[in-house]
Amino acid sequence: MLKITGTNHILGHKLWAKDFPQPTEEIYTKYLVVGGGISGLSACRFFSQNQENNYLLLEMENHLGGNSSNGQNKFSKFPLGAHYLPLPNKENAEIIEFLKECKIYQGDDENGDPILDEYQMTFPQQERLFFKNSWQNDIVPQNGISAETKAEFKRFFKMMDHFQHRKDAEGKYWFAIPVHDSSREDEVIQLEKIIFKDWLKHENYTSEELHWLLDYSCRDDYGLGIDYVSAWAGIHYFAGRKNNWSKKYKDQVFTWPEGNARLAKHFSKYSKEKSLQNHLVFDVKINDNNVEVLSFDNIQKKTKKIIAEKVLFATPQFVNERILNHKKAGNFNYVPWLLTTITLRNDFGGDEELAWDNVIYGSDGLGYIYDQHQNVDQIMGEKVITYYRSFSTNDCKKARKKLYGLKEEQLKNLVLEDVKKAHPMIEDFILEIQFHKIGHAMIAPVPGQIFENSENAKQPIDGKVFFAHSDLSGISIFEEAFYQGWRTAKQMQQFD
């Protein structure tokens, strides 16, 4: 069986026409949050925890979570977007407190090391790479590479270790999470102005295997590869995480069958009875004393006017431009993604044990996640895997149009052609395939995005309209979306 799902882009595209009925209902609230992704949910959490309960959250989709959403079949839950969270840096106190709320972090041991719920972390085998016709542990190419390539890998990782610890005269890390905490020294700024591949050439990194690993890593976190992202972003992938919170857990990450939808669910108590889903905001009017927002209820097919003291747009900039009727920021590049969840007979894989993350060298895709990786049952049924693919190109708009034009059989051929490099007989095991298209999956940190475009776009309007989204960080990871939400909610309260 073949099936296609995706975000509600049909409703979203009605922003272009704005052919909506006149409002027939008015709602009053102190704070209005537009967008129920992680940034919007994080803002609601901040309000609730800071003695503010007069807020309302609007979301266009029929669920909350944004790219931290999931699907489910009779065999397993599976992610429809982001699917893991690395261990945070010890400096990131807000995330650590959130993990404690979620009972993922359970306090410290006698040595001050965090006690973590290991059932919510990757088990062995965490990752493997199909390289030179066989599977190897880890995704750094190892078997059969030259002495020169090994030396280049060693030199590169030593350099990344240096960048990981490097600070400026004020004590700021060159590469930090959240990005906002990173140094703004001239040398740092210059790294953000050049292409990562050009920087690699300048530093004499020429190995094909190293270039593949770095390209894969950038596509995995940013959507675009080393030909397009800035050198700063490419280095940040390796240097932004400090591995300084836990001595015991160095390489493992938090993950769940449903991916980061598990984290989105932990926010639910802050939006309970304070959210309206299937609501598309399409117009904003800023008055002297308030803000009037028009929202289309896609269930009741009517327009509602929400009157708020302040509004937080936890929505991406391409949406904000349509709602606010002006281009507020520079050019933001959003990469389209395809997720494909495949249900397979239990005997798929043969004698090979599936890792959590299974990557194929030289592949156009990003490999696949084994969604039942943490299943501790003795009896296993059918296997469920989710294949990820970003479209790394200099024309995201063209790639997005092409993705939305692909039909079931075309998508099937696209995916299986890739996966068959490692599993030539996979078709014999397939029971069901579900494709999930995300047209604007994530912001791409191209040169100038982080320290220029993003800074300009986050400025509030008249102390009444505020902005929070991971695209304002220039990097689309959970920690950045989480940070943008509470940062902006705090900023709004300071304007009272």
Wavefront OBJ file of the C-alpha trace (Angstrom):
o trace
v 0.000 0.000 0.000
v 1.295 3.475 -0.929
v 0.139 6.623 0.880
v 1.145 10.311 0.800
v 0.750 12.714 3.720
v 2.135 16.174 4.418
v 1.590 19.513 6.068
v -1.645 21.348 5.243
v -0.073 23.430 2.460
v -3.445 23.739 0.688
v -4.888 25.713 3.591
v -1.610 27.572 4.033
v -1.600 28.679 0.394
v -4.911 30.462 0.985
v -2.761 33.195 2.526
v -1.923 34.212 -1.043
v -5.581 34.865 -1.951
v -6.911 35.869 1.498
v -10.425 35.147 0.284
v -11.961 34.674 3.722
v -15.398 35.598 5.161
v -15.896 38.573 7.454
v -15.386 37.906 11.187
v -18.431 36.728 13.150
v -16.814 36.170 16.546
v -14.439 38.119 18.803
v -11.989 36.686 21.333
v -9.961 38.710 23.845
v -6.603 37.644 25.282
v -3.539 39.344 26.721
v -0.988 37.364 24.720
v -1.681 35.630 21.429
v 0.792 33.023 20.154
v 0.530 32.184 16.448
v 2.086 28.832 15.562
v 2.041 25.628 17.593
v 5.518 24.307 16.805
v 8.233 24.020 19.448
v 8.796 27.810 19.598
v 5.122 28.523 20.220
v 4.845 25.734 22.785
v 7.996 26.944 24.528
v 6.508 30.441 24.776
v 3.344 29.040 26.371
v 5.479 27.143 28.864
v 7.315 30.354 29.787
v 4.077 32.289 30.295
v 2.591 29.551 32.466
v 5.713 29.253 34.598
v 5.912 33.033 35.065
v 2.454 33.672 36.528
v 0.753 34.477 33.234
v -2.280 32.422 32.240
v -4.025 34.880 29.935
v -2.710 33.577 26.609
v -4.043 31.759 23.562
v -2.265 29.598 20.977
v -3.444 29.304 17.346
v -2.248 26.534 15.014
v -3.068 25.922 11.345
v -2.604 22.122 11.493
v -4.924 19.740 13.329
v -2.201 18.995 15.894
v 0.560 20.781 17.778
v 4.278 20.172 17.438
v 5.189 21.490 13.982
v 8.141 19.475 12.660
v 8.104 17.508 15.922
v 5.098 15.436 14.864
v 4.483 11.739 14.325
v 2.373 9.064 12.697
v 1.487 5.566 13.846
v 0.519 2.226 12.340
v -0.383 -1.029 14.087
v 3.277 -1.945 14.495
v 4.915 1.259 15.711
v 4.849 4.995 16.110
v 7.151 6.819 13.688
v 8.452 10.393 13.262
v 7.106 12.843 10.697
v 9.974 15.242 11.234
v 12.719 15.705 13.828
v 13.568 12.460 15.567
v 16.225 12.989 18.245
v 17.753 15.417 20.748
v 21.477 15.350 21.560
v 22.550 15.807 25.162
v 22.534 19.550 25.888
v 25.542 21.615 26.863
v 25.831 22.149 30.620
v 25.432 25.900 30.004
v 21.952 25.339 28.544
v 20.074 25.484 31.850
v 16.611 25.984 30.309
v 16.785 22.779 28.255
v 18.160 20.843 31.232
v 15.282 22.071 33.400
v 12.835 21.011 30.676
v 14.403 17.527 30.585
v 13.907 17.327 34.347
v 10.225 18.219 33.907
v 9.967 15.416 31.340
v 11.605 12.972 33.805
v 14.306 12.302 31.215
v 16.864 13.898 33.554
v 16.368 12.429 37.020
v 18.840 14.385 39.146
v 22.557 13.952 39.792
v 24.610 11.112 41.239
v 27.157 11.457 44.064
v 29.732 12.781 41.558
v 27.408 15.453 40.197
v 26.902 13.568 36.925
v 23.334 13.602 35.535
v 21.199 10.493 35.989
v 19.360 9.979 32.687
v 16.549 7.620 31.689
v 18.499 5.203 29.492
v 15.284 3.820 27.982
v 14.850 7.190 26.277
v 18.348 7.105 24.773
v 19.841 5.218 21.858
v 20.852 1.639 22.585
v 23.796 -0.097 20.931
v 24.086 -0.262 17.956
v 23.535 3.474 17.526
v 24.729 4.009 13.965
v 26.324 2.205 11.066
v 27.510 3.031 7.558
v 27.191 0.990 4.354
v 30.617 1.609 2.836
v 32.443 -0.394 0.173
v 29.711 -3.061 0.042
v 29.567 -3.843 3.750
v 28.227 -2.373 6.972
v 30.652 -0.827 9.461
v 30.049 0.623 12.929
v 29.961 4.425 13.161
v 29.332 6.718 10.182
v 32.920 7.916 9.783
v 34.332 5.898 6.840
v 36.998 3.553 8.176
v 37.491 0.323 6.234
v 39.880 0.446 3.309
v 40.651 4.176 3.361
v 44.151 5.485 2.622
v 46.691 6.587 5.218
v 46.418 10.129 3.809
v 42.642 10.125 4.329
v 43.014 8.811 7.885
v 45.489 11.601 8.605
v 43.074 14.158 7.157
v 40.209 12.903 9.336
v 42.487 13.118 12.379
v 43.567 16.659 11.507
v 39.988 17.775 10.891
v 38.615 16.405 14.164
v 41.547 17.894 16.077
v 40.713 21.261 14.531
v 37.022 20.843 15.462
v 38.037 20.031 19.032
v 39.966 23.310 19.084
v 36.931 25.219 17.756
v 34.696 23.445 20.279
v 36.579 25.043 23.174
v 37.578 28.357 21.594
v 36.312 31.527 23.292
v 36.697 35.232 22.631
v 38.077 37.936 24.931
v 34.688 38.230 26.669
v 34.567 34.519 27.407
v 31.976 33.712 24.743
v 32.265 30.492 22.779
v 32.887 30.999 19.082
v 30.255 28.299 18.473
v 27.443 28.073 21.009
v 23.925 26.728 21.478
v 21.780 28.738 21.376
v 23.438 30.485 18.438
v 22.633 33.843 20.058
v 25.300 33.155 22.698
v 28.065 32.758 20.092
v 30.918 35.240 19.745
v 30.648 38.100 17.250
v 34.383 38.595 16.810
v 35.492 39.554 13.312
v 37.081 36.160 12.632
v 33.803 34.467 13.547
v 31.758 36.802 11.364
v 34.079 36.132 8.415
v 33.479 32.371 8.730
v 29.756 33.057 8.366
v 30.300 34.931 5.103
v 31.960 32.133 3.139
v 30.864 28.741 1.799
v 31.928 25.727 3.857
v 33.398 23.935 0.836
v 35.571 26.964 0.019
v 36.835 27.012 3.600
v 37.691 23.289 3.382
v 39.655 23.928 0.196
v 41.491 26.817 1.847
v 42.420 24.574 4.793
v 43.573 21.855 2.344
v 40.922 19.279 3.220
v 40.560 17.337 -0.028
v 39.661 13.743 0.906
v 36.586 12.404 -0.878
v 35.547 10.455 2.238
v 35.892 13.494 4.510
v 33.950 15.672 2.079
v 31.208 13.040 1.955
v 30.943 12.896 5.768
v 30.767 16.688 6.088
v 28.253 16.969 3.260
v 26.089 14.252 4.850
v 26.323 15.949 8.269
v 25.270 19.345 6.901
v 22.396 17.858 4.897
v 21.274 15.957 7.988
v 21.131 19.010 10.271
v 20.639 21.864 7.795
v 19.080 20.351 4.670
v 21.802 21.753 2.402
v 25.304 20.365 1.933
v 28.822 21.792 1.948
v 28.334 23.518 -1.436
v 25.746 25.874 0.084
v 26.010 26.318 3.879
v 28.392 28.783 5.505
v 31.715 27.688 6.951
v 30.480 28.867 10.351
v 27.456 26.535 10.141
v 29.586 23.624 8.929
v 32.012 24.016 11.831
v 29.158 24.607 14.300
v 27.802 21.134 13.526
v 30.940 19.700 15.147
v 31.900 22.463 17.585
v 28.574 23.780 18.901
v 27.926 20.798 21.162
v 30.440 20.694 24.004
v 29.808 17.185 25.409
v 30.361 18.689 28.843
v 27.182 17.824 30.767
v 27.684 14.103 31.259
v 30.896 12.093 31.630
v 29.077 8.765 31.162
v 26.968 9.505 28.092
v 29.172 10.998 25.404
v 27.806 9.870 22.055
v 24.243 8.780 22.810
v 21.204 10.928 22.027
v 17.638 11.030 23.321
v 15.202 9.441 20.891
v 11.788 7.789 20.721
v 9.801 5.767 18.136
v 7.704 8.886 17.440
v 10.770 11.130 17.377
v 10.563 14.604 18.906
v 6.773 14.390 18.987
v 7.455 12.916 22.441
v 9.000 16.238 23.478
v 6.125 18.180 21.910
v 3.694 16.111 23.985
v 5.485 17.171 27.172
v 4.413 20.742 26.430
v 0.724 19.774 26.239
v -0.166 20.820 29.788
v 0.779 24.404 28.932
v -1.568 24.570 25.934
v -4.457 22.534 27.360
v -7.701 24.503 26.843
v -5.537 27.392 25.641
v -5.113 26.407 21.986
v -7.229 26.475 18.844
v -6.163 24.164 16.043
v -7.195 24.248 12.373
v -6.965 28.054 12.625
v -5.146 30.011 9.924
v -4.131 33.577 10.825
v -4.332 35.750 7.705
v -4.385 39.402 8.761
v -3.005 41.683 11.471
v -3.838 45.263 12.415
v -1.668 47.081 14.973
v -3.601 49.705 16.940
v -2.474 52.154 19.632
v -3.589 49.923 22.502
v -3.885 46.452 21.012
v -3.458 44.168 18.031
v -6.351 42.760 15.997
v -5.749 39.396 14.370
v -8.069 37.690 11.904
v -8.060 33.894 11.866
v -9.977 31.440 9.679
v -11.473 28.452 11.492
v -11.122 25.681 8.910
v -13.574 23.387 10.737
v -16.447 25.811 11.239
v -15.509 27.708 8.052
v -15.771 31.112 9.727
v -13.460 33.996 10.587
v -12.682 35.017 14.155
v -11.194 38.309 15.348
v -8.739 37.915 18.217
v -7.912 41.114 20.084
v -4.665 40.919 22.066
v -2.325 43.265 23.886
v 0.652 41.578 22.228
v 1.120 38.928 19.555
v 3.946 36.457 19.159
v 4.424 35.033 15.671
v 6.065 31.644 16.211
v 5.803 31.090 12.478
v 8.468 31.077 9.749
v 9.315 34.281 7.937
v 7.755 33.271 4.614
v 4.422 32.989 6.469
v 4.936 36.246 8.370
v 5.549 38.107 5.121
v 2.129 37.056 3.825
v 0.284 37.825 7.044
v 1.946 41.196 7.656
v 1.868 42.217 3.972
v 5.485 43.273 3.857
v 8.919 41.753 3.434
v 10.479 42.152 6.844
v 13.769 40.325 6.356
v 16.253 39.188 3.760
v 16.113 36.066 1.668
v 15.364 32.988 3.792
v 16.019 29.577 2.195
v 13.724 26.763 3.341
v 14.729 23.257 2.302
v 12.068 20.695 1.246
v 12.246 17.230 2.806
v 10.758 13.828 2.072
v 10.220 11.280 4.847
v 9.296 7.743 3.883
v 8.098 5.249 6.487
v 8.375 1.649 5.284
v 6.812 -1.332 7.051
v 8.760 -4.521 6.365
v 8.445 -8.204 7.126
v 10.263 -9.214 10.308
v 12.937 -11.144 8.409
v 14.176 -7.970 6.646
v 17.875 -7.481 7.305
v 18.680 -11.156 7.632
v 21.617 -11.697 9.952
v 22.437 -7.995 10.068
v 21.246 -6.177 13.174
v 19.607 -2.879 12.249
v 21.179 0.085 14.011
v 19.136 3.068 15.135
v 20.667 5.174 12.335
v 21.582 3.401 9.090
v 23.493 5.494 6.546
v 24.521 4.639 2.979
v 27.763 6.130 1.678
v 27.329 8.170 -1.493
v 23.543 8.166 -1.154
v 21.340 11.087 -2.177
v 19.284 10.395 0.933
v 20.288 10.447 4.586
v 19.681 6.776 5.316
v 16.942 5.455 7.568
v 16.005 5.248 11.224
v 14.862 1.968 12.761
v 11.795 3.181 14.636
v 11.550 0.157 16.972
v 15.208 0.435 17.986
v 14.329 0.733 21.691
v 11.784 -2.087 21.763
v 12.710 -4.445 24.623
v 10.014 -7.053 23.905
v 11.213 -10.589 23.289
v 8.827 -11.102 20.377
v 9.211 -8.701 17.465
v 6.640 -8.252 14.732
v 7.077 -6.401 11.479
v 9.836 -3.805 11.245
v 9.199 -0.081 10.679
v 11.909 2.183 9.294
v 11.814 5.862 8.288
v 13.967 7.092 5.412
v 15.005 10.763 5.302
v 15.894 12.839 2.275
v 16.570 16.559 1.979
v 16.884 18.250 -1.392
v 20.261 19.983 -1.355
v 20.207 22.519 -4.181
v 20.741 26.190 -4.938
v 17.044 26.517 -5.852
v 14.853 25.364 -2.959
v 11.720 26.798 -4.591
v 12.226 24.675 -7.708
v 12.975 21.575 -5.599
v 9.845 22.172 -3.525
v 7.671 22.405 -6.639
v 9.202 19.215 -8.005
v 8.653 17.341 -4.721
v 4.974 18.290 -4.563
v 4.561 17.147 -8.176
v 5.843 13.611 -7.538
v 3.200 10.847 -7.360
v 3.268 7.596 -5.366
v 5.104 5.434 -7.889
v 7.649 8.169 -8.637
v 8.335 8.618 -4.936
v 8.653 4.874 -4.476
v 11.220 4.638 -7.272
v 13.144 7.632 -5.903
v 13.424 6.107 -2.435
v 14.015 2.468 -3.346
v 16.668 3.323 -5.904
v 18.606 4.851 -3.022
v 17.974 2.169 -0.393
v 18.697 -0.704 -2.804
v 22.376 0.298 -2.772
v 22.518 -1.414 0.621
v 19.413 -3.627 0.425
v 18.973 -4.819 -3.193
v 16.126 -7.189 -2.231
v 14.154 -4.769 -0.035
v 11.070 -4.820 -2.283
v 10.492 -8.474 -1.394
v 9.922 -7.455 2.248
v 7.752 -4.329 1.882
v 4.220 -4.402 3.312
v 3.407 -0.683 3.308
v 4.982 2.655 2.360
v 3.922 6.104 3.578
v 5.471 9.251 2.093
v 5.436 12.523 4.022
v 6.271 15.752 2.182
v 7.422 18.884 4.029
v 7.812 21.785 1.619
v 9.476 24.249 4.018
v 11.060 21.798 6.441
v 13.925 23.913 7.759
v 15.883 27.103 7.371
v 19.248 26.706 5.635
v 22.248 28.526 7.166
v 23.667 29.893 3.924
v 26.276 32.678 4.214
v 24.848 35.802 5.851
v 21.825 34.003 7.303
v 22.745 33.819 10.978
v 24.429 37.116 11.812
v 22.594 39.334 9.314
v 19.219 38.098 8.040
v 18.165 36.480 11.301
v 19.141 39.447 13.482
v 17.075 41.842 11.377
v 14.022 39.593 11.281
v 13.691 39.109 15.039
v 13.126 42.811 15.818
v 9.625 43.456 17.298
v 7.159 45.914 15.762
v 5.921 48.802 17.945
v 6.443 46.735 21.103
v 3.296 44.784 20.205
v 4.227 42.194 17.553
v 7.077 39.811 18.324
v 8.782 36.954 16.493
v 10.045 33.530 17.562
v 11.018 30.652 15.288
v 14.065 28.469 14.717
v 14.646 30.288 11.410
v 15.583 33.331 13.515
v 18.545 31.306 14.759
v 19.489 30.299 11.234
v 19.705 26.674 12.389
v 16.653 24.451 12.652
v 17.280 22.291 15.716
v 15.075 21.668 18.765
v 17.269 23.706 21.114
v 17.015 26.798 18.903
v 13.232 26.583 18.518
v 12.913 26.066 22.277
v 15.172 29.049 22.976
v 13.397 31.388 20.550
v 10.074 30.653 22.258
v 11.023 31.426 25.838
v 13.334 34.292 24.801
v 10.529 36.095 23.016
v 7.900 35.380 25.671
v 10.246 36.914 28.242
v 10.826 39.885 25.953
v 7.062 40.419 25.648
v 6.626 40.517 29.431
v 9.446 43.031 29.714
v 7.505 45.354 27.386
v 4.510 45.408 29.761
l 1 2 3 4 5 6 7 8 9 10 11 12 13 14 15 16 17 18 19 20 21 22 23 24 25 26 27 28 29 30 31 32 33 34 35 36 37 38 39 40 41 42 43 44 45 46 47 48 49 50 51 52 53 54 55 56 57 58 59 60 61 62 63 64 65 66 67 68 69 70 71 72 73 74 75 76 77 78 79 80 81 82 83 84 85 86 87 88 89 90 91 92 93 94 95 96 97 98 99 100 101 102 103 104 105 106 107 108 109 110 111 112 113 114 115 116 117 118 119 120 121 122 123 124 125 126 127 128 129 130 131 132 133 134 135 136 137 138 139 140 141 142 143 144 145 146 147 148 149 150 151 152 153 154 155 156 157 158 159 160 161 162 163 164 165 166 167 168 169 170 171 172 173 174 175 176 177 178 179 180 181 182 183 184 185 186 187 188 189 190 191 192 193 194 195 196 197 198 199 200 201 202 203 204 205 206 207 208 209 210 211 212 213 214 215 216 217 218 219 220 221 222 223 224 225 226 227 228 229 230 231 232 233 234 235 236 237 238 239 240 241 242 243 244 245 246 247 248 249 250 251 252 253 254 255 256 257 258 259 260 261 262 263 264 265 266 267 268 269 270 271 272 273 274 275 276 277 278 279 280 281 282 283 284 285 286 287 288 289 290 291 292 293 294 295 296 297 298 299 300 301 302 303 304 305 306 307 308 309 310 311 312 313 314 315 316 317 318 319 320 321 322 323 324 325 326 327 328 329 330 331 332 333 334 335 336 337 338 339 340 341 342 343 344 345 346 347 348 349 350 351 352 353 354 355 356 357 358 359 360 361 362 363 364 365 366 367 368 369 370 371 372 373 374 375 376 377 378 379 380 381 382 383 384 385 386 387 388 389 390 391 392 393 394 395 396 397 398 399 400 401 402 403 404 405 406 407 408 409 410 411 412 413 414 415 416 417 418 419 420 421 422 423 424 425 426 427 428 429 430 431 432 433 434 435 436 437 438 439 440 441 442 443 444 445 446 447 448 449 450 451 452 453 454 455 456 457 458 459 460 461 462 463 464 465 466 467 468 469 470 471 472 473 474 475 476 477 478 479 480 481 482 483 484 485 486 487 488 489 490 491 492 493 494 495 496
